[in-house]
Amino acid sequence: MLKKLEFYRKDSQLYIRLDSDFNYPSIKKIEELISIEDVESITIDCSYSKVADTEAVKFVYFALKTGVNITVVNPPDVFAKIIKVLGLEEILNSINIVKGGKV
């Protein structure tokens, strides 16, 4: 269940803080709020997320493919594991992952 999603936009940069998991309901809410073509950079703070799922990986993958820079702050450990299981290790090199930080 999606508890809360806070975001703000500055020019072509979008900052999102999830107060829930980095999963399907969160991604659907993000997709309702923005058009990926309108941003150059997205920062997603997952500090309060305990779980990520394949929908989160899919969102990041397609955002990267459209040329959007992605930063994920404190992603759940399973996020990188899902990427590896799906054989998408090359996107790990394209994502800025920040551990221990806050947006």
Rosetta constraint file for C-alpha pairs under 8 A:
AtomPair CA 1 CA 20 HARMONIC 7.55 0.50
AtomPair CA 1 CA 25 HARMONIC 6.84 0.50
AtomPair CA 2 CA 19 HARMONIC 7.83 0.50
AtomPair CA 2 CA 20 HARMONIC 5.77 0.50
AtomPair CA 2 CA 21 HARMONIC 7.52 0.50
AtomPair CA 2 CA 25 HARMONIC 6.01 0.50
AtomPair CA 2 CA 26 HARMONIC 6.15 0.50
AtomPair CA 3 CA 19 HARMONIC 6.09 0.50
AtomPair CA 3 CA 20 HARMONIC 5.62 0.50
AtomPair CA 4 CA 18 HARMONIC 6.42 0.50
AtomPair CA 4 CA 19 HARMONIC 5.16 0.50
AtomPair CA 4 CA 20 HARMONIC 6.55 0.50
AtomPair CA 5 CA 16 HARMONIC 6.98 0.50
AtomPair CA 5 CA 17 HARMONIC 5.87 0.50
AtomPair CA 5 CA 18 HARMONIC 4.84 0.50
AtomPair CA 5 CA 19 HARMONIC 6.02 0.50
AtomPair CA 5 CA 20 HARMONIC 7.65 0.50
AtomPair CA 5 CA 26 HARMONIC 7.57 0.50
AtomPair CA 6 CA 16 HARMONIC 5.73 0.50
AtomPair CA 6 CA 17 HARMONIC 5.15 0.50
AtomPair CA 6 CA 18 HARMONIC 6.57 0.50
AtomPair CA 6 CA 19 HARMONIC 8.00 0.50
AtomPair CA 7 CA 14 HARMONIC 7.12 0.50
AtomPair CA 7 CA 15 HARMONIC 5.40 0.50
AtomPair CA 7 CA 16 HARMONIC 4.31 0.50
AtomPair CA 7 CA 17 HARMONIC 6.18 0.50
AtomPair CA 8 CA 14 HARMONIC 6.06 0.50
AtomPair CA 8 CA 15 HARMONIC 5.45 0.50
AtomPair CA 8 CA 16 HARMONIC 6.79 0.50
AtomPair CA 9 CA 13 HARMONIC 5.71 0.50
AtomPair CA 9 CA 14 HARMONIC 4.53 0.50
AtomPair CA 9 CA 15 HARMONIC 6.19 0.50
AtomPair CA 10 CA 14 HARMONIC 6.49 0.50
AtomPair CA 12 CA 38 HARMONIC 6.76 0.50
AtomPair CA 12 CA 39 HARMONIC 4.56 0.50
AtomPair CA 12 CA 40 HARMONIC 5.37 0.50
AtomPair CA 12 CA 41 HARMONIC 6.61 0.50
AtomPair CA 13 CA 39 HARMONIC 5.83 0.50
AtomPair CA 13 CA 40 HARMONIC 5.99 0.50
AtomPair CA 13 CA 41 HARMONIC 4.73 0.50
AtomPair CA 13 CA 42 HARMONIC 5.90 0.50
AtomPair CA 13 CA 43 HARMONIC 7.91 0.50
AtomPair CA 14 CA 39 HARMONIC 6.81 0.50
AtomPair CA 14 CA 41 HARMONIC 6.18 0.50
AtomPair CA 14 CA 42 HARMONIC 4.75 0.50
AtomPair CA 14 CA 43 HARMONIC 6.27 0.50
AtomPair CA 15 CA 42 HARMONIC 5.89 0.50
AtomPair CA 15 CA 43 HARMONIC 4.80 0.50
AtomPair CA 15 CA 44 HARMONIC 6.14 0.50
AtomPair CA 15 CA 45 HARMONIC 7.84 0.50
AtomPair CA 15 CA 103 HARMONIC 7.67 0.50
AtomPair CA 16 CA 42 HARMONIC 7.56 0.50
AtomPair CA 16 CA 43 HARMONIC 6.06 0.50
AtomPair CA 16 CA 44 HARMONIC 4.75 0.50
AtomPair CA 16 CA 45 HARMONIC 6.06 0.50
AtomPair CA 17 CA 44 HARMONIC 5.84 0.50
AtomPair CA 17 CA 45 HARMONIC 4.60 0.50
AtomPair CA 17 CA 46 HARMONIC 6.52 0.50
AtomPair CA 17 CA 47 HARMONIC 7.99 0.50
AtomPair CA 17 CA 103 HARMONIC 7.66 0.50
AtomPair CA 18 CA 22 HARMONIC 7.25 0.50
AtomPair CA 18 CA 26 HARMONIC 7.59 0.50
AtomPair CA 18 CA 44 HARMONIC 7.35 0.50
AtomPair CA 18 CA 45 HARMONIC 6.13 0.50
AtomPair CA 18 CA 46 HARMONIC 5.65 0.50
AtomPair CA 18 CA 47 HARMONIC 7.53 0.50
AtomPair CA 18 CA 48 HARMONIC 6.57 0.50
AtomPair CA 18 CA 49 HARMONIC 6.92 0.50
AtomPair CA 19 CA 46 HARMONIC 7.60 0.50
AtomPair CA 19 CA 47 HARMONIC 7.90 0.50
AtomPair CA 19 CA 48 HARMONIC 5.29 0.50
AtomPair CA 19 CA 49 HARMONIC 6.67 0.50
AtomPair CA 20 CA 26 HARMONIC 7.51 0.50
AtomPair CA 20 CA 46 HARMONIC 7.97 0.50
AtomPair CA 20 CA 48 HARMONIC 6.10 0.50
AtomPair CA 20 CA 49 HARMONIC 5.21 0.50
AtomPair CA 20 CA 50 HARMONIC 7.71 0.50
AtomPair CA 21 CA 26 HARMONIC 7.05 0.50
AtomPair CA 21 CA 46 HARMONIC 7.42 0.50
AtomPair CA 21 CA 48 HARMONIC 7.19 0.50
AtomPair CA 21 CA 49 HARMONIC 4.15 0.50
AtomPair CA 21 CA 50 HARMONIC 5.74 0.50
AtomPair CA 21 CA 51 HARMONIC 5.17 0.50
AtomPair CA 21 CA 52 HARMONIC 6.11 0.50
AtomPair CA 22 CA 26 HARMONIC 6.01 0.50
AtomPair CA 22 CA 27 HARMONIC 7.26 0.50
AtomPair CA 22 CA 46 HARMONIC 6.75 0.50
AtomPair CA 22 CA 49 HARMONIC 6.00 0.50
AtomPair CA 22 CA 50 HARMONIC 7.86 0.50
AtomPair CA 22 CA 51 HARMONIC 6.12 0.50
AtomPair CA 22 CA 52 HARMONIC 4.53 0.50
AtomPair CA 22 CA 53 HARMONIC 6.80 0.50
AtomPair CA 22 CA 56 HARMONIC 6.03 0.50
AtomPair CA 23 CA 27 HARMONIC 6.12 0.50
AtomPair CA 23 CA 51 HARMONIC 7.16 0.50
AtomPair CA 23 CA 52 HARMONIC 5.13 0.50
AtomPair CA 23 CA 53 HARMONIC 5.06 0.50
AtomPair CA 23 CA 54 HARMONIC 7.43 0.50
AtomPair CA 23 CA 55 HARMONIC 5.95 0.50
AtomPair CA 23 CA 56 HARMONIC 5.40 0.50
AtomPair CA 24 CA 28 HARMONIC 6.08 0.50
AtomPair CA 24 CA 53 HARMONIC 7.13 0.50
AtomPair CA 24 CA 55 HARMONIC 5.33 0.50
AtomPair CA 24 CA 56 HARMONIC 6.75 0.50
AtomPair CA 25 CA 29 HARMONIC 6.28 0.50
AtomPair CA 26 CA 30 HARMONIC 6.25 0.50
AtomPair CA 27 CA 31 HARMONIC 6.08 0.50
AtomPair CA 27 CA 55 HARMONIC 6.98 0.50
AtomPair CA 27 CA 56 HARMONIC 6.38 0.50
AtomPair CA 27 CA 59 HARMONIC 7.08 0.50
AtomPair CA 28 CA 32 HARMONIC 6.20 0.50
AtomPair CA 29 CA 33 HARMONIC 6.39 0.50
AtomPair CA 30 CA 34 HARMONIC 6.30 0.50
AtomPair CA 31 CA 35 HARMONIC 6.71 0.50
AtomPair CA 31 CA 36 HARMONIC 7.82 0.50
AtomPair CA 34 CA 38 HARMONIC 7.52 0.50
AtomPair CA 35 CA 39 HARMONIC 7.56 0.50
AtomPair CA 36 CA 63 HARMONIC 6.70 0.50
AtomPair CA 36 CA 66 HARMONIC 7.97 0.50
AtomPair CA 36 CA 68 HARMONIC 7.78 0.50
AtomPair CA 37 CA 66 HARMONIC 7.45 0.50
AtomPair CA 39 CA 68 HARMONIC 6.81 0.50
AtomPair CA 40 CA 67 HARMONIC 7.16 0.50
AtomPair CA 40 CA 68 HARMONIC 4.78 0.50
AtomPair CA 40 CA 69 HARMONIC 6.16 0.50
AtomPair CA 41 CA 68 HARMONIC 5.32 0.50
AtomPair CA 41 CA 69 HARMONIC 4.53 0.50
AtomPair CA 41 CA 70 HARMONIC 5.95 0.50
AtomPair CA 41 CA 71 HARMONIC 7.91 0.50
AtomPair CA 42 CA 68 HARMONIC 7.08 0.50
AtomPair CA 42 CA 69 HARMONIC 6.23 0.50
AtomPair CA 42 CA 70 HARMONIC 5.08 0.50
AtomPair CA 42 CA 71 HARMONIC 6.29 0.50
AtomPair CA 43 CA 70 HARMONIC 5.95 0.50
AtomPair CA 43 CA 71 HARMONIC 4.59 0.50
AtomPair CA 43 CA 72 HARMONIC 5.84 0.50
AtomPair CA 43 CA 73 HARMONIC 7.36 0.50
AtomPair CA 43 CA 103 HARMONIC 7.88 0.50
AtomPair CA 44 CA 70 HARMONIC 7.84 0.50
AtomPair CA 44 CA 71 HARMONIC 6.25 0.50
AtomPair CA 44 CA 72 HARMONIC 4.90 0.50
AtomPair CA 44 CA 73 HARMONIC 6.07 0.50
AtomPair CA 45 CA 72 HARMONIC 5.97 0.50
AtomPair CA 45 CA 73 HARMONIC 4.57 0.50
AtomPair CA 45 CA 74 HARMONIC 6.59 0.50
AtomPair CA 45 CA 75 HARMONIC 7.62 0.50
AtomPair CA 45 CA 102 HARMONIC 6.73 0.50
AtomPair CA 45 CA 103 HARMONIC 6.29 0.50
AtomPair CA 46 CA 72 HARMONIC 6.95 0.50
AtomPair CA 46 CA 73 HARMONIC 5.66 0.50
AtomPair CA 46 CA 74 HARMONIC 5.34 0.50
AtomPair CA 46 CA 75 HARMONIC 5.24 0.50
AtomPair CA 46 CA 76 HARMONIC 7.26 0.50
AtomPair CA 47 CA 73 HARMONIC 6.65 0.50
AtomPair CA 47 CA 74 HARMONIC 5.09 0.50
AtomPair CA 47 CA 75 HARMONIC 6.87 0.50
AtomPair CA 47 CA 102 HARMONIC 7.26 0.50
AtomPair CA 49 CA 75 HARMONIC 7.23 0.50
AtomPair CA 49 CA 76 HARMONIC 6.40 0.50
AtomPair CA 50 CA 76 HARMONIC 5.64 0.50
AtomPair CA 51 CA 76 HARMONIC 5.70 0.50
AtomPair CA 51 CA 78 HARMONIC 6.81 0.50
AtomPair CA 51 CA 79 HARMONIC 7.72 0.50
AtomPair CA 52 CA 56 HARMONIC 6.36 0.50
AtomPair CA 52 CA 75 HARMONIC 7.77 0.50
AtomPair CA 52 CA 76 HARMONIC 6.23 0.50
AtomPair CA 52 CA 78 HARMONIC 6.29 0.50
AtomPair CA 52 CA 79 HARMONIC 5.44 0.50
AtomPair CA 53 CA 57 HARMONIC 6.80 0.50
AtomPair CA 53 CA 78 HARMONIC 7.88 0.50
AtomPair CA 53 CA 79 HARMONIC 6.92 0.50
AtomPair CA 53 CA 82 HARMONIC 7.35 0.50
AtomPair CA 54 CA 58 HARMONIC 6.03 0.50
AtomPair CA 54 CA 82 HARMONIC 6.79 0.50
AtomPair CA 55 CA 59 HARMONIC 6.14 0.50
AtomPair CA 56 CA 60 HARMONIC 6.30 0.50
AtomPair CA 57 CA 61 HARMONIC 5.97 0.50
AtomPair CA 57 CA 79 HARMONIC 7.25 0.50
AtomPair CA 57 CA 82 HARMONIC 7.54 0.50
AtomPair CA 57 CA 83 HARMONIC 6.74 0.50
AtomPair CA 58 CA 62 HARMONIC 6.17 0.50
AtomPair CA 59 CA 63 HARMONIC 6.09 0.50
AtomPair CA 60 CA 64 HARMONIC 6.12 0.50
AtomPair CA 60 CA 70 HARMONIC 7.14 0.50
AtomPair CA 61 CA 65 HARMONIC 6.27 0.50
AtomPair CA 61 CA 91 HARMONIC 6.95 0.50
AtomPair CA 62 CA 66 HARMONIC 6.29 0.50
AtomPair CA 63 CA 67 HARMONIC 6.59 0.50
AtomPair CA 63 CA 68 HARMONIC 5.36 0.50
AtomPair CA 63 CA 69 HARMONIC 7.72 0.50
AtomPair CA 63 CA 70 HARMONIC 7.61 0.50
AtomPair CA 64 CA 68 HARMONIC 5.09 0.50
AtomPair CA 64 CA 69 HARMONIC 6.38 0.50
AtomPair CA 64 CA 70 HARMONIC 6.95 0.50
AtomPair CA 64 CA 91 HARMONIC 7.93 0.50
AtomPair CA 64 CA 94 HARMONIC 7.57 0.50
AtomPair CA 69 CA 95 HARMONIC 7.36 0.50
AtomPair CA 70 CA 94 HARMONIC 7.76 0.50
AtomPair CA 70 CA 95 HARMONIC 5.42 0.50
AtomPair CA 70 CA 96 HARMONIC 6.17 0.50
AtomPair CA 71 CA 95 HARMONIC 5.85 0.50
AtomPair CA 71 CA 96 HARMONIC 4.42 0.50
AtomPair CA 71 CA 97 HARMONIC 5.72 0.50
AtomPair CA 71 CA 98 HARMONIC 7.28 0.50
AtomPair CA 72 CA 95 HARMONIC 7.21 0.50
AtomPair CA 72 CA 96 HARMONIC 6.25 0.50
AtomPair CA 72 CA 97 HARMONIC 5.00 0.50
AtomPair CA 72 CA 98 HARMONIC 6.26 0.50
AtomPair CA 73 CA 97 HARMONIC 5.87 0.50
AtomPair CA 73 CA 98 HARMONIC 4.62 0.50
AtomPair CA 73 CA 99 HARMONIC 6.03 0.50
AtomPair CA 73 CA 100 HARMONIC 7.63 0.50
AtomPair CA 73 CA 101 HARMONIC 6.38 0.50
AtomPair CA 73 CA 102 HARMONIC 6.69 0.50
AtomPair CA 73 CA 103 HARMONIC 7.48 0.50
AtomPair CA 74 CA 97 HARMONIC 7.27 0.50
AtomPair CA 74 CA 98 HARMONIC 5.90 0.50
AtomPair CA 74 CA 99 HARMONIC 4.74 0.50
AtomPair CA 74 CA 100 HARMONIC 6.15 0.50
AtomPair CA 74 CA 101 HARMONIC 6.87 0.50
AtomPair CA 74 CA 102 HARMONIC 7.98 0.50
AtomPair CA 75 CA 79 HARMONIC 6.39 0.50
AtomPair CA 75 CA 97 HARMONIC 7.60 0.50
AtomPair CA 75 CA 99 HARMONIC 7.63 0.50
AtomPair CA 76 CA 80 HARMONIC 7.98 0.50
AtomPair CA 77 CA 81 HARMONIC 6.85 0.50
AtomPair CA 78 CA 82 HARMONIC 6.04 0.50
AtomPair CA 79 CA 83 HARMONIC 6.49 0.50
AtomPair CA 80 CA 84 HARMONIC 6.29 0.50
AtomPair CA 80 CA 92 HARMONIC 7.46 0.50
AtomPair CA 81 CA 85 HARMONIC 6.14 0.50
AtomPair CA 82 CA 86 HARMONIC 6.12 0.50
AtomPair CA 83 CA 87 HARMONIC 6.33 0.50
AtomPair CA 83 CA 88 HARMONIC 5.24 0.50
AtomPair CA 83 CA 89 HARMONIC 6.06 0.50
AtomPair CA 83 CA 91 HARMONIC 7.93 0.50
AtomPair CA 83 CA 92 HARMONIC 7.52 0.50
AtomPair CA 84 CA 88 HARMONIC 5.81 0.50
AtomPair CA 84 CA 89 HARMONIC 5.39 0.50
AtomPair CA 88 CA 92 HARMONIC 7.45 0.50
AtomPair CA 89 CA 93 HARMONIC 7.30 0.50
AtomPair CA 90 CA 94 HARMONIC 7.02 0.50
AtomPair CA 91 CA 95 HARMONIC 6.33 0.50
